[in-house]
């Protein structure tokens, strides 16, 4: 799994050996197509040194890869967007997923 880590002074490194996590009962594992980078994401390592070199993109969109045993509203292949638990290394785990309302003429491969 590819993971972008934000450092202070500001720079981003890519880690391509991060393990793909297994979803817990109420989690949705997502293959991330896009992740937002907000001011709090790139400022966090500067303000809180303990977060230097951590994955900070919490707003993500992609496709469901796997679901936990208690998840009933989503299945692999569903397009989702959501927010993952802040300050955790497992960015592809969505704890608040939703299905974006996408017009039928819109292609995810644009």
GINORDA-V189180 format. One record per backbone hydrogen bond with DSSP energy under -0.5 kcal/mol. CO is the residue of the C=O (numbers start at 0). NH is the residue of the N-H. E is the energy in kcal/mol with one decimal. If there is no record, write none. Layout:
# GINORDA-V189180
co:CO nh:NH e:E
co:CO nh:NH e:E
This chain:
# GINORDA-V189180
co:0 nh:17 e:-1.3
co:2 nh:4 e:-0.5
co:2 nh:14 e:-3.1
co:4 nh:12 e:-2.3
co:5 nh:52 e:-2.5
co:5 nh:53 e:-1.0
co:6 nh:10 e:-1.1
co:10 nh:6 e:-2.7
co:12 nh:4 e:-3.1
co:13 nh:15 e:-0.5
co:14 nh:2 e:-2.6
co:18 nh:20 e:-0.6
co:23 nh:26 e:-2.1
co:24 nh:69 e:-1.8
co:24 nh:70 e:-0.6
co:26 nh:67 e:-2.4
co:27 nh:29 e:-0.5
co:27 nh:93 e:-2.6
co:28 nh:64 e:-3.2
co:28 nh:65 e:-1.4
co:29 nh:31 e:-0.9
co:30 nh:62 e:-1.8
co:33 nh:60 e:-2.2
co:35 nh:37 e:-0.5
co:37 nh:40 e:-1.4
co:37 nh:41 e:-1.4
co:38 nh:42 e:-1.8
co:39 nh:43 e:-1.5
co:42 nh:45 e:-1.0
co:42 nh:46 e:-2.0
co:43 nh:47 e:-3.3
co:46 nh:48 e:-0.5
co:47 nh:50 e:-2.6
co:48 nh:51 e:-1.9
co:50 nh:53 e:-1.3
co:53 nh:5 e:-2.5
co:55 nh:57 e:-1.0
co:57 nh:59 e:-0.7
co:57 nh:83 e:-1.9
co:58 nh:35 e:-3.1
co:59 nh:81 e:-2.4
co:60 nh:32 e:-2.9
co:60 nh:33 e:-1.9
co:61 nh:79 e:-2.5
co:62 nh:30 e:-3.3
co:63 nh:76 e:-2.6
co:65 nh:28 e:-2.5
co:67 nh:70 e:-1.6
co:74 nh:77 e:-2.1
co:77 nh:63 e:-2.8
co:79 nh:61 e:-2.7
co:80 nh:97 e:-2.2
co:81 nh:59 e:-2.3
co:82 nh:94 e:-1.3
co:82 nh:95 e:-0.8
co:84 nh:87 e:-0.8
co:88 nh:90 e:-1.6
co:89 nh:92 e:-1.7
co:91 nh:29 e:-2.3
co:91 nh:93 e:-0.7
co:92 nh:94 e:-0.5
co:93 nh:27 e:-1.3
co:97 nh:80 e:-2.2
co:97 nh:99 e:-0.6
co:99 nh:101 e:-1.2
co:102 nh:105 e:-2.1
co:106 nh:109 e:-1.2
